[in-house]
Amino acid sequence: MPYLMKVYVVGRDKPVYESERPDDDVKKAVRAIDESLSNNQFVSFGMMGEEEVIVGSRNVTHIEITALYKE
């Protein structure tokens, strides 16, 4: 299912990373991000060919993941 992901960090009103994923598993993505942030790790957002954003778990205020439904 396609989804839109936005990553927000301390001191920024706009997301530092925003990407639409066309055909990934939303639940798998949420679990992976939650686990990495819970373990106080640095998390890399982006794929090859994109600008990569690396954030530390203590700097992340929230992440929005919105499922995109195609009609």
Beta strands, then each sheet from edge to edge (+ up, - down):
strand 1: 3-9
strand 2: 17-21
strand 3: 42-45
strand 4: 53-56
strand 5: 60-67
sheet 1: 2+ 1- 5+
sheet 2: 3+ 4-
end
